[in-house]
C-alpha cells in the first residue's frame, strides 16, 4: 500500500527491493507471480508517462510476463483486429462500388453504342462523346452484332 503514496523516486527503490525480496522467498511460484504482478501494476500506473522499457529498467525485470502486460497486449491485438476488420469492410464496399460503376458503364455502352453506330457516328466520335476509350466502344459494338 505504501507504494501507491510514496514519492516517485522512493517508490521505484521500494518496488525494486520488494520484487527482489519476493523472488528470494521460499513461496510458491504462483504466489510470487501474483505479488510481482501487484507491484508491477502499481509501478506501471504510477509511472504511466514512462515507456515499458524504462519501467523494466527501473524495476529490474521484464514486464512481458506480467498480467498487466499480457492484458494490454491482448487489448492491443483486439483493437488491431477490429481496425483491420473495419478497413477490410471499407475496402470491400469501395471495391463493390467500383464494380458497380464498371458494370453500369458497360451496360450503358452495350445499349447506346449500337444505336449511335446506326446513326452513322464513328467509333472514335462515340468514344470521345461518351468519354471512354475506343477499345470499350469496340467491345460494346461486338457484343451487339
N, C-alpha and C positions, 0 to 999 in steps of 0.2 A: 504494500500500500504506500509505503514511503516513497517508492519510485515515482509515483504519479505527482507528488507535490515537491519533490526535490528539485533544486536548480539544475539546469541542463548539464553542466559540467560534472556536478556531483552525481547526478542520476546516471550518466554514462559510466562513471567509475563503479558505482554500486551495482549496476546491471551486469557489467563485465565480471565483477567479483562474484556475484550471485551465480552466474552461469558457470564459472569455473568451480565454485563450491558444489553446485548440483552435479556437475559432471564427475566429481571425485567421490561423491557419496555412494554408499552401498545400498541404493534403492533400485527398484525395477526400472528397466529401460522405459517402459510406458510412463511411469511417474516422472522420470527425468524429463522426458519429452514434453509432457504436459506443463511442467513448471517452466521449462525453457520457452515453450510456446507463449505462456503468460508474460514472461519477461520481455520477449522479443515483440510481442503485440504492443505492450506498453511503450517500448522504445520506438517502434515504428510510428505509433500515433503521436508520441511526444516530439519526435524529430521528423515530422511529415514533410518538412521542407528539404530534407536530405535525400540523396539518392539511395537506392538499395545498397550499392557498393560502399557508400560512406557509412551507412548504419552497420553493415557487416564488419567493416574495418574497426569501427568504434567498439563493437561487442566482441570481436574476435571469433566470429563464427559465420557460417553460411546460412542465409535465410531461406535458401531454396527448399530445405526440408521442413520448414515450419508450416504450420497450418495456415497462418495468415498469408504467406507467400503462395501456397497452393490454392487457396480460395481466390486470391487476387488474380492469379494466373488463369484459373478456370473461368472467372468472370470476364477477363480479357478475351479468352478464346470464344466464349459465348457471344460477346459483343461483336467480335470479328466475324463469327459465323453469320450473325444476324445482318451485319452490314453487307457481307458477301451475298446473302440471300436477296437482300433488297436491291443490290446492284444488279444481280442476275435477273431479277424480275423486271427491273427498269430496262436492262438491255434487251430482254425478251419482248417487252412492249414496243421498244423502238424498232426492233427487227420486224415485228408484226406489222407495225405501221408502215415501214419501208416496203415490205412485201405487198401490203395492201395498195400502196401508191403505185408500185410497179404493175400490179395486176390491173388496176383501174386504167393506167396508161395503155397497157397492151390491149385491153378491151376497147378503149376509145379508138385506138389506131385500127383495130380489127374492123370496127364498124365504119369509121369515117374514111379511111384510105381508099377502099374500093369505090365509094361514092364520089370522092374527089377525082380519082383517076378517070371515072366515067365522064366527068365534066371536061376532061382534057388537060387538067393541071398536071405538070410534070412531077416526077418523084422528088426532084430537088426542091421544087417550089413547095410541095406539101411538107417536106422536112423543115424547110425554113419557116413556113407559116405556123406549123404546129410546134416548133422549137424542139425538134427531135433530130436524131441523126438519120442519114439516108438508109443505113442498114435496117433500122427499125421500121421504116416505111416499106422497104422491100420485103421484109419478113411478113408484115401485115398484109401486103399485097399477095404474097404467096399462099397465105392461109385462106384466102378467098379467091379461088381461081375464077 
